[in-house]
Amino acid sequence: MQSTGLKKHLFMSLGWLFAGLGFVGIFLPLLPTTVFWIVAVDMFVRSDPSRAEVLLRHPRFGPGLRAWFERGAIGRAAKIAATLGITVSYSFMLWGFWGKTSMLALIALVLALVLTFIWTRPER
């Protein structure tokens, strides 16, 4: 679904923004890589599909990206990594929001919903 004119330039700019954030995420462990590249691929498909192909053919991240776009699949290792990351993050939140029970409960609910989504996706 390619766009024309202003939308095409907007999608291209967003694609580069998210691709850049994904690249930075390779080096910063708290910044996700694949999630940003999923959005980047989607933006590039709408503006310049050849750029999307570059990410989809990447030797390290391409298989996971293709699995997501073809089947909505998330690999087991990625599910485990996401679960560990969310668990560690929530542990820090317990310390930071100590005594704020309603805030911690809301955060726990949102994170539980995220983990439910992740674990109900098919695996590669």
C-alpha positions, 0 to 999 in steps of 0.5 A, a space after each residue: 500500500 504505497 502512498 503518494 505526496 505528503 503522506 509518502 514523505 511522512 511515512 518515509 521520515 517515520 520509517 527512518 526515525 524508527 529504523 534509527 531508534 532500532 539501530 540505537 537499540 542494538 547498543 542500548 539494552 533498554 531500548 527495543 530493536 525489533 519493535 522499532 524495526 517492525 514499525 519502520 518496515 511498516 512505514 517503509 512499505 507505505 513509502 518505499 518498499 525497497 527500503 523495507 526489504 533491506 530490513 526484512 533481508 537483514 541476516 540477524 533481524 530479518 527472520 524475526 521481522 518476516 515471521 511477524 509480518 507473515 504470521 504474527 509470530 514471536 520466537 521463543 527466545 524473544 518471548 523469554 527475553 521480553 518476560 525477563 525484561 518486563 520482570 526486571 523492570 517491574 522489580 525496579 518499579 516496585 522499589 521506585 513506587 513503594 507505597 503507591 499500591 494503585 499505581 503498582 497495580 495499574 502497571 502490573 495489569 498493563 504488563 500482564 496484558 502485554 505478556 499475555 499478548 506476547 505469549 499468545 502469539 505463535 512461535 516461528 
